[in-house]
Amino acid sequence: MKYGPIQLTIPAKADYLDIVRSALYGVAVKCGFSFEDIEDMKVAITEACTNAILHAYEGSTNSGSVDISFMWNGEALMITVRDYGRSYEYNPGKQRSSTLHYKPLNEVTAGGLGIFMMQALMDDVEVCIENGTEVVLTKRMSRSEEMV
């Protein structure tokens, strides 16, 4: 099954995250992903959307919106989360070489773990910080999970 993008726009408010997760679930099931992969994708998309909701429009009188699209190419599901608010400083080298593994739990602070978690749960994470922020999350179908 191949199809064009499925697109969704939500207000940049946490109240709408359940709609995003439900849409992801429906798309991922139709593509044939396993329950475990779907749960990983739900965590990753929630992190991406939460970053947009909390940071993109912070301090703005406009609450803004978040665009989400799902694109299945027969081998991988690409999920794009896009906002048009304030971008943040993203350093891919710093994110990938996180030293969190070597810190005691009591020294790890809340926040700043979203990209790290997305990278751990997805096969590929791309971030573009031009005119807002766009995060592309990719999950490939493993051979053992393909529908027959």
FIKOLZA-1660 file (N, C-alpha, C; in steps of 0.1 Angstrom, whole numbers, plus 5000, padded with zeros to 4 digits):
% residues 148
   i   px   py   pz ch aa at
   1 5008 4988 5000  A  M  N
   1 5000 5000 5000  A  M CA
   1 5009 5012 5000  A  M  C
   2 5007 5021 4990  A  K  N
   2 5014 5034 4989  A  K CA
   2 5004 5044 4988  A  K  C
   3 5006 5055 4995  A  Y  N
   3 4996 5066 4993  A  Y CA
   3 5004 5080 4996  A  Y  C
   4 4997 5090 4991  A  G  N
   4 5003 5104 4993  A  G CA
   4 5002 5108 5008  A  G  C
   5 5007 5119 5011  A  P  N
   5 5008 5123 5025  A  P CA
   5 4994 5125 5032  A  P  C
   6 4993 5121 5044  A  I  N
   6 4981 5124 5052  A  I CA
   6 4985 5135 5061  A  I  C
   7 4978 5146 5061  A  Q  N
   7 4982 5158 5068  A  Q CA
   7 4972 5162 5078  A  Q  C
   8 4977 5168 5089  A  L  N
   8 4969 5171 5100  A  L CA
   8 4975 5184 5106  A  L  C
   9 4966 5194 5109  A  T  N
   9 4971 5206 5116  A  T CA
   9 4963 5208 5129  A  T  C
  10 4971 5210 5140  A  I  N
  10 4965 5211 5153  A  I CA
  10 4969 5225 5159  A  I  C
  11 4961 5230 5167  A  P  N
  11 4965 5242 5175  A  P CA
  11 4977 5238 5184  A  P  C
  12 4986 5247 5186  A  A  N
  12 4998 5244 5194  A  A CA
  12 4994 5243 5209  A  A  C
  13 4987 5233 5213  A  K  N
  13 4982 5231 5226  A  K CA
  13 4982 5216 5230  A  K  C
  14 4986 5213 5242  A  A  N
  14 4988 5199 5246  A  A CA
  14 4975 5191 5245  A  A  C
  15 4964 5198 5246  A  D  N
  15 4951 5191 5245  A  D CA
  15 4949 5184 5233  A  D  C
  16 4956 5186 5222  A  Y  N
  16 4954 5180 5209  A  Y CA
  16 4964 5169 5206  A  Y  C
  17 4973 5166 5216  A  L  N
  17 4983 5155 5214  A  L CA
  17 4976 5141 5212  A  L  C
  18 4965 5139 5219  A  D  N
  18 4959 5126 5217  A  D CA
  18 4953 5124 5203  A  D  C
  19 4950 5135 5196  A  I  N
  19 4945 5134 5182  A  I CA
  19 4957 5129 5173  A  I  C
  20 4969 5135 5176  A  V  N
  20 4981 5132 5168  A  V CA
  20 4984 5117 5170  A  V  C
  21 4984 5113 5183  A  R  N
  21 4987 5099 5185  A  R CA
  21 4977 5089 5179  A  R  C
  22 4965 5093 5179  A  S  N
  22 4954 5084 5173  A  S CA
  22 4956 5084 5158  A  S  C
  23 4959 5095 5152  A  A  N
  23 4962 5095 5137  A  A CA
  23 4974 5087 5134  A  A  C
  24 4985 5088 5142  A  L  N
  24 4997 5080 5139  A  L CA
  24 4993 5065 5140  A  L  C
  25 4986 5061 5151  A  Y  N
  25 4982 5047 5153  A  Y CA
  25 4975 5042 5140  A  Y  C
  26 4965 5050 5136  A  G  N
  26 4957 5045 5124  A  G CA
  26 4966 5043 5112  A  G  C
  27 4975 5053 5109  A  V  N
  27 4983 5052 5097  A  V CA
  27 4993 5040 5099  A  V  C
  28 4999 5039 5110  A  A  N
  28 5010 5029 5113  A  A CA
  28 5004 5015 5112  A  A  C
  29 4992 5013 5117  A  V  N
  29 4985 5000 5116  A  V CA
  29 4982 4996 5101  A  V  C
  30 4977 5006 5094  A  K  N
  30 4975 5004 5080  A  K CA
  30 4987 5000 5072  A  K  C
  31 4999 5006 5076  A  C  N
  31 5012 5002 5070  A  C CA
  31 5017 4989 5074  A  C  C
  32 5012 4983 5085  A  G  N
  32 5016 4970 5090  A  G CA
  32 5027 4970 5101  A  G  C
  33 5029 4981 5108  A  F  N
  33 5039 4981 5118  A  F CA
  33 5035 4973 5130  A  F  C
  34 5045 4968 5138  A  S  N
  34 5042 4961 5150  A  S CA
  34 5037 4970 5161  A  S  C
  35 5031 4964 5171  A  F  N
  35 5027 4972 5183  A  F CA
  35 5038 4979 5189  A  F  C
  36 5050 4973 5190  A  E  N
  36 5061 4979 5197  A  E CA
  36 5066 4991 5189  A  E  C
  37 5067 4989 5176  A  D  N
  37 5072 5001 5167  A  D CA
  37 5062 5012 5168  A  D  C
  38 5049 5009 5168  A  I  N
  38 5039 5020 5169  A  I CA
  38 5040 5027 5183  A  I  C
  39 5043 5020 5193  A  E  N
  39 5044 5027 5206  A  E CA
  39 5057 5035 5206  A  E  C
  40 5068 5031 5200  A  D  N
  40 5080 5039 5199  A  D CA
  40 5077 5052 5191  A  D  C
  41 5070 5050 5180  A  M  N
  41 5066 5062 5171  A  M CA
  41 5057 5072 5179  A  M  C
  42 5048 5066 5187  A  K  N
  42 5039 5075 5195  A  K CA
  42 5047 5083 5205  A  K  C
  43 5057 5078 5211  A  V  N
  43 5065 5085 5220  A  V CA
  43 5073 5096 5213  A  V  C
  44 5079 5092 5201  A  A  N
  44 5087 5102 5194  A  A CA
  44 5079 5113 5188  A  A  C
  45 5067 5110 5183  A  I  N
  45 5059 5121 5177  A  I CA
  45 5054 5130 5188  A  I  C
  46 5051 5124 5200  A  T  N
  46 5047 5132 5211  A  T CA
  46 5058 5142 5216  A  T  C
  47 5070 5137 5216  A  E  N
  47 5081 5146 5219  A  E CA
  47 5083 5157 5209  A  E  C
  48 5082 5154 5196  A  A  N
  48 5084 5164 5186  A  A CA
  48 5073 5175 5187  A  A  C
  49 5060 5170 5189  A  C  N
  49 5049 5180 5190  A  C CA
  49 5050 5188 5203  A  C  C
  50 5054 5181 5214  A  T  N
  50 5056 5188 5227  A  T CA
  50 5066 5199 5226  A  T  C
  51 5077 5196 5219  A  N  N
  51 5088 5207 5217  A  N CA
  51 5082 5219 5210  A  N  C
  52 5074 5216 5199  A  A  N
  52 5067 5227 5192  A  A CA
  52 5058 5235 5201  A  A  C
  53 5050 5228 5208  A  I  N
  53 5040 5234 5216  A  I CA
  53 5046 5242 5227  A  I  C
  54 5056 5237 5234  A  L  N
  54 5063 5244 5245  A  L CA
  54 5072 5255 5241  A  L  C
  55 5079 5254 5230  A  H  N
  55 5090 5263 5227  A  H CA
  55 5087 5272 5215  A  H  C
  56 5080 5268 5205  A  A  N
  56 5079 5276 5192  A  A CA
  56 5072 5289 5194  A  A  C
  57 5062 5289 5202  A  Y  N
  57 5053 5301 5203  A  Y CA
  57 5054 5306 5217  A  Y  C
  58 5064 5302 5225  A  E  N
  58 5066 5307 5239  A  E CA
  58 5068 5322 5239  A  E  C
  59 5060 5329 5247  A  G  N
  59 5061 5344 5248  A  G CA
  59 5053 5351 5237  A  G  C
  60 5047 5344 5228  A  S  N
  60 5040 5350 5217  A  S CA
  60 5025 5351 5221  A  S  C
  61 5019 5362 5216  A  T  N
  61 5004 5363 5218  A  T CA
  61 4996 5353 5209  A  T  C
  62 5003 5348 5198  A  N  N
  62 4997 5339 5189  A  N CA
  62 5001 5325 5194  A  N  C
  63 4991 5317 5196  A  S  N
  63 4993 5303 5201  A  S CA
  63 4999 5294 5190  A  S  C
  64 4996 5298 5177  A  G  N
  64 5002 5291 5166  A  G CA
  64 4996 5277 5163  A  G  C
  65 5002 5270 5154  A  S  N
  65 4997 5257 5150  A  S CA
  65 5009 5248 5147  A  S  C
  66 5006 5235 5147  A  V  N
  66 5016 5225 5144  A  V CA
  66 5011 5217 5132  A  V  C
  67 5018 5215 5122  A  D  N
  67 5015 5207 5110  A  D CA
  67 5022 5194 5112  A  D  C
  68 5014 5183 5109  A  I  N
  68 5019 5169 5110  A  I CA
  68 5016 5163 5097  A  I  C
  69 5025 5156 5091  A  S  N
  69 5022 5148 5079  A  S CA
  69 5028 5134 5080  A  S  C
  70 5021 5124 5074  A  F  N
  70 5026 5110 5074  A  F CA
  70 5027 5106 5060  A  F  C
  71 5039 5101 5056  A  M  N
  71 5041 5096 5043  A  M CA
  71 5047 5082 5043  A  M  C
  72 5040 5073 5037  A  W  N
  72 5045 5059 5036  A  W CA
  72 5049 5056 5022  A  W  C
  73 5062 5051 5020  A  N  N
  73 5067 5048 5007  A  N CA
  73 5068 5033 5004  A  N  C
  74 5062 5025 5013  A  G  N
  74 5063 5011 5011  A  G CA
  74 5074 5004 5019  A  G  C
  75 5083 5012 5023  A  E  N
  75 5094 5007 5032  A  E CA
  75 5096 5014 5045  A  E  C
  76 5092 5027 5045  A  A  N
  76 5094 5035 5057  A  A CA
  76 5082 5045 5059  A  A  C
  77 5079 5048 5071  A  L  N
  77 5070 5058 5074  A  L CA
  77 5077 5071 5078  A  L  C
  78 5075 5082 5071  A  M  N
  78 5081 5094 5074  A  M CA
  78 5071 5104 5080  A  M  C
  79 5074 5108 5092  A  I  N
  79 5065 5117 5100  A  I CA
  79 5071 5130 5101  A  I  C
  80 5064 5141 5096  A  T  N
  80 5070 5154 5097  A  T CA
  80 5062 5162 5107  A  T  C
  81 5069 5169 5116  A  V  N
  81 5062 5178 5125  A  V CA
  81 5068 5192 5123  A  V  C
  82 5059 5201 5120  A  R  N
  82 5064 5215 5116  A  R CA
  82 5057 5225 5123  A  R  C
  83 5065 5235 5129  A  D  N
  83 5059 5247 5134  A  D CA
  83 5065 5259 5127  A  D  C
  84 5059 5271 5129  A  Y  N
  84 5063 5283 5123  A  Y CA
  84 5067 5293 5133  A  Y  C
  85 5070 5289 5145  A  G  N
  85 5074 5298 5156  A  G CA
  85 5089 5299 5157  A  G  C
  86 5093 5303 5169  A  R  N
  86 5107 5305 5172  A  R CA
  86 5115 5292 5171  A  R  C
  87 5126 5292 5164  A  S  N
  87 5135 5280 5163  A  S CA
  87 5144 5280 5175  A  S  C
  88 5150 5269 5177  A  Y  N
  88 5160 5268 5188  A  Y CA
  88 5173 5263 5182  A  Y  C
  89 5184 5265 5190  A  E  N
  89 5197 5261 5186  A  E CA
  89 5198 5246 5186  A  E  C
  90 5200 5240 5174  A  Y  N
  90 5201 5226 5173  A  Y CA
  90 5215 5222 5168  A  Y  C
  91 5222 5214 5175  A  N  N
  91 5236 5210 5172  A  N CA
  91 5236 5195 5171  A  N  C
  92 5234 5189 5159  A  P  N
  92 5233 5174 5158  A  P CA
  92 5245 5167 5164  A  P  C
  93 5257 5172 5163  A  G  N
  93 5268 5165 5169  A  G CA
  93 5267 5164 5184  A  G  C
  94 5263 5175 5190  A  K  N
  94 5261 5175 5204  A  K CA
  94 5250 5166 5209  A  K  C
  95 5239 5166 5201  A  Q  N
  95 5228 5157 5205  A  Q CA
  95 5232 5142 5204  A  Q  C
  96 5239 5138 5193  A  R  N
  96 5243 5124 5191  A  R CA
  96 5253 5119 5201  A  R  C
  97 5262 5128 5206  A  S  N
  97 5272 5124 5215  A  S CA
  97 5268 5127 5230  A  S  C
  98 5256 5125 5233  A  S  N
  98 5251 5128 5246  A  S CA
  98 5259 5120 5257  A  S  C
  99 5261 5127 5268  A  T  N
  99 5268 5120 5279  A  T CA
  99 5259 5116 5290  A  T  C
 100 5246 5115 5286  A  L  N
 100 5236 5111 5296  A  L CA
 100 5239 5097 5302  A  L  C
 101 5245 5088 5294  A  H  N
 101 5247 5075 5298  A  H CA
 101 5257 5074 5310  A  H  C
 102 5265 5084 5311  A  Y  N
 102 5276 5084 5321  A  Y CA
 102 5272 5093 5334  A  Y  C
 103 5260 5099 5334  A  K  N
 103 5256 5107 5345  A  K CA
 103 5248 5099 5355  A  K  C
 104 5249 5101 5368  A  P  N
 104 5240 5095 5377  A  P CA
 104 5226 5101 5375  A  P  C
 105 5216 5094 5378  A  L  N
 105 5202 5098 5376  A  L CA
 105 5199 5111 5383  A  L  C
 106 5205 5113 5395  A  N  N
 106 5202 5126 5402  A  N CA
 106 5208 5138 5396  A  N  C
 107 5217 5136 5386  A  E  N
 107 5223 5148 5379  A  E CA
 107 5216 5151 5366  A  E  C
 108 5207 5143 5362  A  V  N
 108 5200 5145 5349  A  V CA
 108 5188 5154 5352  A  V  C
 109 5187 5165 5344  A  T  N
 109 5176 5174 5346  A  T CA
 109 5165 5172 5336  A  T  C
 110 5153 5176 5340  A  A  N
 110 5142 5175 5331  A  A CA
 110 5144 5184 5319  A  A  C
 111 5139 5180 5308  A  G  N
 111 5140 5189 5296  A  G CA
 111 5152 5186 5288  A  G  C
 112 5152 5188 5275  A  G  N
 112 5164 5186 5267  A  G CA
 112 5166 5172 5263  A  G  C
 113 5157 5163 5266  A  L  N
 113 5159 5149 5263  A  L CA
 113 5151 5145 5251  A  L  C
 114 5142 5154 5246  A  G  N
 114 5133 5150 5235  A  G CA
 114 5140 5145 5222  A  G  C
 115 5150 5152 5217  A  I  N
 115 5157 5148 5205  A  I CA
 115 5165 5135 5208  A  I  C
 116 5171 5134 5219  A  F  N
 116 5178 5122 5223  A  F CA
 116 5168 5110 5223  A  F  C
 117 5156 5111 5228  A  M  N
 117 5146 5100 5228  A  M CA
 117 5142 5097 5214  A  M  C
 118 5139 5108 5206  A  M  N
 118 5135 5105 5193  A  M CA
 118 5145 5097 5185  A  M  C
 119 5158 5101 5187  A  Q  N
 119 5169 5094 5180  A  Q CA
 119 5170 5079 5185  A  Q  C
 120 5167 5077 5197  A  A  N
 120 5167 5063 5203  A  A CA
 120 5156 5055 5197  A  A  C
 121 5144 5061 5195  A  L  N
 121 5132 5053 5191  A  L CA
 121 5130 5052 5176  A  L  C
 122 5136 5061 5168  A  M  N
 122 5133 5061 5154  A  M CA
 122 5146 5057 5147  A  M  C
 123 5145 5053 5134  A  D  N
 123 5156 5050 5126  A  D CA
 123 5164 5062 5121  A  D  C
 124 5157 5073 5119  A  D  N
 124 5164 5085 5115  A  D CA
 124 5156 5097 5120  A  D  C
 125 5163 5108 5124  A  V  N
 125 5157 5120 5128  A  V CA
 125 5164 5131 5122  A  V  C
 126 5157 5140 5114  A  E  N
 126 5163 5152 5108  A  E CA
 126 5156 5164 5113  A  E  C
 127 5164 5174 5116  A  V  N
 127 5158 5187 5122  A  V CA
 127 5163 5198 5113  A  V  C
 128 5153 5206 5108  A  C  N
 128 5156 5218 5100  A  C CA
 128 5151 5230 5108  A  C  C
 129 5159 5240 5111  A  I  N
 129 5155 5251 5119  A  I CA
 129 5154 5264 5111  A  I  C
 130 5148 5264 5099  A  E  N
 130 5146 5275 5091  A  E CA
 130 5132 5279 5090  A  E  C
 131 5128 5292 5094  A  N  N
 131 5114 5296 5094  A  N CA
 131 5106 5287 5103  A  N  C
 132 5110 5286 5115  A  G  N
 132 5104 5277 5124  A  G CA
 132 5112 5264 5125  A  G  C
 133 5106 5253 5129  A  T  N
 133 5113 5241 5131  A  T CA
 133 5105 5230 5124  A  T  C
 134 5113 5221 5117  A  E  N
 134 5107 5209 5110  A  E CA
 134 5115 5197 5115  A  E  C
 135 5108 5188 5120  A  V  N
 135 5114 5175 5125  A  V CA
 135 5108 5164 5116  A  V  C
 136 5117 5156 5110  A  V  N
 136 5113 5145 5102  A  V CA
 136 5117 5132 5109  A  V  C
 137 5108 5124 5113  A  L  N
 137 5110 5111 5120  A  L CA
 137 5108 5100 5110  A  L  C
 138 5117 5091 5109  A  T  N
 138 5116 5080 5099  A  T CA
 138 5117 5067 5107  A  T  C
 139 5107 5058 5104  A  K  N
 139 5107 5044 5109  A  K CA
 139 5106 5035 5098  A  K  C
 140 5116 5026 5096  A  R  N
 140 5116 5017 5085  A  R CA
 140 5110 5004 5090  A  R  C
 141 5103 4997 5080  A  M  N
 141 5097 4985 5083  A  M CA
 141 5107 4974 5083  A  M  C
 142 5108 4966 5094  A  S  N
 142 5118 4955 5093  A  S CA
 142 5112 4944 5086  A  S  C
 143 5120 4935 5080  A  R  N
 143 5115 4924 5072  A  R CA
 143 5106 4915 5079  A  R  C
 144 5109 4913 5092  A  S  N
 144 5100 4903 5100  A  S CA
 144 5087 4909 5103  A  S  C
 145 5085 4922 5101  A  E  N
 145 5072 4928 5104  A  E CA
 145 5063 4930 5092  A  E  C
 146 5068 4928 5080  A  E  N
 146 5061 4931 5069  A  E CA
 146 5048 4923 5068  A  E  C
 147 5038 4929 5063  A  M  N
 147 5025 4922 5061  A  M CA
 147 5026 4912 5049  A  M  C
 148 5020 4901 5050  A  V  N
 148 5021 4891 5040  A  V CA
 148 5009 4893 5030  A  V  C
% end
